[in-house]
Amino acid sequence: QVQLVESGGGLVQSGGSLRLSCAASGSIYKPWVMGWFRQAPGKQREMVAKITSGGNINYSDSVKGRFTISGDNAQNTLHLQMNSLNPEDTAVYYCNMYFLFRGDAYWGQGTQVTVSS
């Protein structure tokens, strides 16, 4: 079992920044993929950014150049630095961890990000 706990959401004005964090604990073995997903009201959950235990990073086109994902392997912590936020970024943001060999995946409880215009 793996537990994921997110923090750092909140309310920010358009153009502002927020930093999300996700602390992972439990039975963690490489290789894994950790990522941030978001779900806005009435919309499907979508991938925002992901990073592998090998250091490969991918971003969705909608956040490329504005968001930065980073990980601290020693502390099993994932971060998402979000800059130049706009109201379209408003959503509940979820941390996800997937283990490639084991095939199991876990979600955090989600953290609300609200960007006012």
N, C-alpha and C positions, 0 to 999 in steps of 0.2 A: 504493500500500500504506500501511496505517496500523498502528501498533503501540500496544497498550494494556497498561499495566503497573499492576497494582493493588498496594496496600499497606495495612497497618493492621489486618488481621484479628487474631484471637487469642481467648484465653479470658477470659471475664468472668463475674462473678456476676450473678444475676438482679437487675434494678434498676439495673445499671451502664450505662456508656456506652462506645462505641467510635467512632472516626472512620476511615472508609475514604477512600482517595484513589486516583485513576486518572489516570495521566499518558499523554497521547496525543501521538504523534509521527508524522511522515510527511506524506503528501499530504492535507492537511485544508483543505476549502473549505466555506463556508456555502452553503445551509442544512444543518444537521445536527441529529440528535437523539442525545443521550447519556443513558444510563440505567444503573441498577443492577438486576440480576436476581439471584435466588437459587434454589438448588436444594437441598432437603433430601433425605436418603436415602429412596429409594422414592417420591419425589414428582416432579412435573413442574416444570420451571423456570418461575418466575413473575416478572412485573415487580414491582419494589419502588417505584421512583421514576424519573422521567425529566424531562429539561429540554431545551428546544430552543435553537438559537442565537439565537432571538428572545426568549428569556426565559420562555417558557411552561413551567409545571411541573405535573406530575401525580404523585399518590401512590396506591398501593394502599390500600384501606380498612384493611387490617391494620396499616399503619404510620403512617397519617395522625395527626398530632399528636405523634408520637414521633420520627420521622426527618425530617431536613432535607437536601435535595439542594442543592448550590450548584456553580457553575462559575466558573473563572477563564479567560476567553477569551484573555487575553494570554499565559497560560502553557499553554493547552490542558489544564487540569487539572480534574478532576471530584472532588467530595467528597461523602461521605454521613455526616452526623452522626447517630448512632444513640443515642437516650436511652431510658431505661426498658426496657431489653432484658429479654426473657423467654425461657425455654427454647424456645418455638415459633419464635424468630428464628434458631435454630441452623441453619446451612446454609453451603454454599459460595456466596459472593457474586461475581458476575461483572459486569464493566464492559462496556458495549456502545456502539458508535457506529455510527449509520446516516446515510448521506448521501442526502437526499431526491431530488436531481436525478440523481445518479450511480447510485443504487440498490444500492450495495454496503454491506455491513455487516461489522463486526469485533467480535471478542470478546477480552477479556483472559483470562489463564490461570486466574483465580479465586483467591479468598482465603477461608480457612476462618474462620468466626465460630462460636464455641461458647459458649453461655450455660448456666451451671450453676445448678441450683435450690437 
